[in-house]
């Protein structure tokens, strides 16, 4: 029996297992980053995965996910895997590895380094660990088991702990979202109100926004229409840095789709009220 389990079904992790999971996850994204870096700022053939919208994918996305899957299947052959490009591989345990090989492909093909490689481990719809890696700037962020860290230069060996910052009101907050325009008219009204009140609004910085939230540089992230692979790694990091993540109505666990992440519960509650008034 895998040592992560007991007969009762309760998940047990030793300290060694915790560190091993985090080390393996970091190793996987760093290896994957060698692939993405070789394609970043190069001329690529861009495919569109969607008929009625622009949802780009490149060879970099596909090769990166293949590499991550290969490494996971060697290290954790019994666990399930879900990835953006190649779907789900069923597993024999109740653990699932979630892969987004390039979160922010639009930024990637535009030569803008706000994209990142995401990897997380999930059990029963809740994240256990998560990693965000930006290979071009060589910044890595990871979290789980109540602690989050960052490291500038994966070989530096000098991780620093992450912690969200306090912020009392939306009017004092730096708020990030993907785009100023969304398809849901009701939520558009709420988003407009929030971004007009906020001290500073930021757009289109993808997973890097969550890393900056966990690092105490911004105060809230609001996103719409997310898939599981978009949010699980950032969710683990933000929660372990002391932040809050919920659906727009304040419920948790996440159901995907529309998400608010905040550093301070006061701002989080205010954002929820705007969207539900």
C-alpha positions in Angstrom: 0.0 0.0 0.0 1.3 3.5 -0.9 2.4 5.2 2.3 0.2 8.2 1.4 -2.8 6.2 2.6 -4.2 4.3 5.6 -6.9 1.7 5.5 -9.4 4.2 6.7 -8.7 6.2 3.5 -7.3 9.2 5.4 -4.4 10.9 3.6 -1.2 10.8 5.6 2.0 12.6 4.5 5.3 12.3 6.3 7.6 15.3 6.2 9.9 13.4 3.8 6.9 12.7 1.4 5.9 16.4 1.5 9.4 17.5 0.5 9.7 14.8 -2.1 6.5 15.8 -3.8 7.5 19.5 -3.9 11.0 18.6 -5.1 9.7 16.3 -7.9 7.2 18.9 -9.0 9.9 21.6 -9.2 12.2 19.3 -11.1 9.4 18.5 -13.7 8.6 22.1 -14.4 12.3 23.1 -14.7 12.9 20.3 -17.2 9.8 21.4 -19.1 11.0 25.0 -19.1 14.0 24.0 -21.2 11.5 23.1 -24.0 9.4 26.3 -23.7 12.5 28.5 -23.6 13.8 27.0 -26.9 10.6 28.1 -28.6 9.9 31.4 -26.8 10.4 34.5 -29.1 10.7 32.3 -32.1 8.4 32.2 -35.2 6.0 29.4 -34.6 3.0 27.9 -36.4 0.0 28.8 -34.4 -3.1 26.6 -34.4 -6.5 27.7 -33.1 -8.3 25.2 -30.9 -11.6 27.1 -30.9 -14.1 27.9 -33.7 -15.7 31.0 -32.3 -12.7 32.5 -30.5 -8.9 32.7 -30.6 -7.5 29.9 -28.4 -4.0 29.4 -29.6 -1.8 26.3 -29.3 1.8 25.7 -30.5 4.2 22.9 -30.7 5.8 24.3 -27.5 2.6 23.6 -25.6 2.4 20.1 -26.9 6.0 19.1 -26.4 6.1 20.6 -22.9 3.1 18.7 -21.8 4.4 15.4 -23.3 7.6 15.9 -21.3 5.8 16.6 -18.1 3.6 13.5 -18.6 6.6 11.3 -19.2 8.2 12.4 -16.0 5.1 12.0 -14.0 4.4 8.6 -15.3 7.9 7.4 -14.3 7.7 9.0 -10.8 4.0 8.4 -10.0 2.7 5.7 -12.4 -0.5 5.0 -10.4 -1.7 8.6 -10.2 -4.1 10.2 -12.7 -3.0 13.0 -15.0 -5.0 15.8 -16.5 -3.4 18.2 -19.0 -4.7 21.0 -21.2 -3.5 19.5 -24.5 -3.9 15.7 -24.0 -6.8 15.3 -21.7 -7.0 12.8 -18.9 -5.1 9.6 -18.1 -7.0 7.6 -15.5 -5.2 6.5 -12.3 -5.4 3.9 -9.6 -5.2 6.3 -6.7 -7.3 9.3 -5.7 -4.5 11.7 -6.6 -4.4 13.7 -9.9 -1.6 15.7 -11.3 -2.9 18.8 -13.2 -0.8 20.2 -16.0 -1.0 23.5 -17.9 2.2 23.4 -20.1 1.9 27.1 -21.0 -0.6 29.1 -19.0 -0.8 32.3 -21.1 -0.1 31.0 -24.7 -1.3 34.4 -26.0 1.5 36.1 -24.1 3.9 33.4 -25.1 3.3 33.9 -28.8 3.5 37.6 -28.3 6.9 37.4 -26.7 5.6 38.7 -23.3 7.0 36.8 -20.3 3.9 36.7 -18.1 3.1 33.1 -19.1 4.2 30.2 -16.9 4.3 26.4 -16.6 1.7 25.1 -14.0 1.8 21.8 -12.2 -0.3 20.8 -9.2 -1.4 17.7 -7.3 -5.1 17.5 -6.4 -7.1 15.1 -4.2 -10.9 15.2 -3.9 -11.2 18.5 -5.7 -8.7 20.3 -3.4 -5.1 21.2 -4.2 -2.2 19.7 -2.2 0.7 21.4 -3.9 1.2 23.8 -6.8 4.1 25.2 -8.8 4.3 28.2 -11.2 7.5 28.4 -13.2 8.5 31.3 -15.6 11.5 29.8 -17.4 12.5 33.0 -19.3 12.9 35.0 -16.2 13.9 31.9 -14.2 11.4 32.6 -11.4 9.8 29.7 -9.6 6.9 29.8 -7.1 5.6 26.8 -5.1 3.3 26.1 -2.3 1.6 23.4 -0.3 1.1 22.1 3.3 0.6 25.7 4.6 3.8 27.2 3.2 4.7 29.0 -0.1 8.1 30.0 -1.5 9.7 31.8 -4.4 13.2 31.5 -5.9 14.8 33.7 -8.4 17.1 31.4 -10.3 16.2 27.7 -9.9 19.8 26.8 -9.2 20.3 29.6 -6.6 19.3 27.5 -3.6 17.9 30.5 -1.8 14.1 30.2 -1.5 12.2 33.0 0.2 8.8 32.5 1.9 5.7 34.1 0.4 3.0 35.9 2.3 0.0 37.9 1.1 -0.3 41.5 2.3 -3.1 43.2 4.2 -5.4 45.5 2.4 -8.6 47.0 4.0 -10.6 48.3 1.0 -10.9 47.8 -2.7 -10.0 51.5 -3.1 -6.5 50.7 -1.7 -6.1 47.5 -3.7 -4.2 46.5 -6.8 -6.5 44.2 -8.7 -5.6 42.1 -11.7 -7.9 40.4 -14.3 -7.4 38.9 -17.7 -9.4 41.4 -19.8 -11.5 44.5 -19.2 -14.2 42.9 -21.4 -16.1 39.7 -20.6 -19.1 38.0 -22.1 -21.3 37.9 -19.0 -23.1 41.2 -18.8 -24.0 40.9 -15.2 -20.4 40.2 -14.2 -19.2 42.9 -16.6 -21.0 45.5 -14.5 -19.4 44.2 -11.3 -16.0 44.1 -12.9 -16.3 47.6 -14.2 -17.3 48.9 -10.8 -14.4 47.1 -9.1 -11.7 48.2 -11.6 -13.0 51.8 -11.4 -12.7 51.8 -7.5 -9.4 50.0 -7.3 -6.3 52.0 -6.7 -4.6 50.3 -9.6 -5.9 47.8 -12.2 -3.7 45.3 -14.1 -4.8 43.3 -17.2 -3.6 40.2 -19.0 -0.8 38.9 -16.7 -2.0 35.3 -16.6 -0.6 33.0 -13.8 2.0 35.6 -12.9 -0.8 37.6 -11.2 -1.3 34.9 -8.7 2.4 34.6 -8.0 2.4 38.4 -7.3 -0.7 38.0 -5.1 1.1 35.4 -3.0 4.2 37.5 -2.9 2.3 40.5 -1.5 2.7 42.7 -4.5 -1.0 42.9 -5.6 -4.2 42.4 -3.6 -6.7 40.5 -5.7 -7.1 38.5 -8.9 -10.4 38.1 -10.7 -10.8 35.7 -13.6 -13.6 34.2 -15.6 -14.1 31.0 -17.6 -11.2 29.1 -16.1 -10.5 25.4 -16.5 -9.1 23.3 -13.7 -5.6 23.4 -15.2 -5.6 27.2 -15.1 -6.3 27.5 -11.4 -5.1 24.5 -9.3 -1.4 25.4 -9.1 -2.1 29.1 -8.4 -4.8 28.1 -5.9 -2.3 26.0 -3.9 0.3 28.7 -3.8 -2.1 31.5 -2.8 -3.8 29.5 -0.1 -0.4 28.4 1.4 0.7 32.0 1.4 -2.3 32.9 3.6 -4.6 34.1 0.8 -8.2 33.3 0.0 -9.6 31.7 -3.2 -13.3 31.1 -3.9 -16.0 31.1 -6.6 -17.6 34.4 -7.3 -20.4 33.6 -4.8 -17.8 33.0 -2.0 -18.2 29.2 -2.1 -15.4 26.6 -1.9 -14.1 24.2 -3.2 -13.8 25.7 -6.6 -16.1 24.6 -9.3 -14.0 26.1 -12.1 -15.1 29.0 -14.3 -15.2 32.3 -12.3 -12.7 32.8 -9.5 -11.7 35.5 -7.0 -8.3 35.3 -5.2 -7.4 37.8 -2.5 -4.8 38.5 0.1 -7.1 40.0 2.7 -10.5 38.7 3.7 -11.9 42.2 3.9 -11.2 42.9 0.3 -12.4 39.4 -0.7 -15.7 40.0 1.0 -16.1 43.3 -0.7 -15.4 41.8 -4.1 -18.0 39.1 -3.5 -20.6 41.6 -2.5 -20.1 43.6 -5.7 -20.6 40.6 -7.9 -23.7 39.3 -5.9 -25.5 42.6 -5.3 
